[in-house]
Amino acid sequence: MSKVRVKQHPILGPQEEGQWVTIYFNGKPIKARKGEPIAASLYAAGIRVFRYTKRFQEPRSLFCGIGRCTDCMMTVNDVPNVRTCITPVEEGMRVEQQKGLGQWSEKNATS
Ligand code: FES
């Protein structure tokens, strides 16, 4: 398992084991703890680039970690612009790096 995860916190105590599930980053399976932020799971798996900016195609990753800056936006289950630092993991989620503003899939388009 990753060294990024805090297993013994000085104030909160030991991390509970929780339920491990599988999510998919750009189609690749990743082990994640159910309920933790998607960004935490990706970070623990060594993934640092979450999206690329529209204008200059610059990489972005975690910045604020509290849902305020939008640097962690990704496409989750075909929905673009999801803030992964505040969105909890669910079994089987499909998470994809977002390029620019992202695109809605045909499945999520409303007529
Ligand atoms: S890291 Fe800032 S909104 Fe997620």
Residues whose N, C-alpha, C, O or C-beta is under 5 A from the ligand:
A	BS01	FES	S61 L62 F63 C64 G65 I66 G67 R68 C69 T70 D71 C72 R83 C85
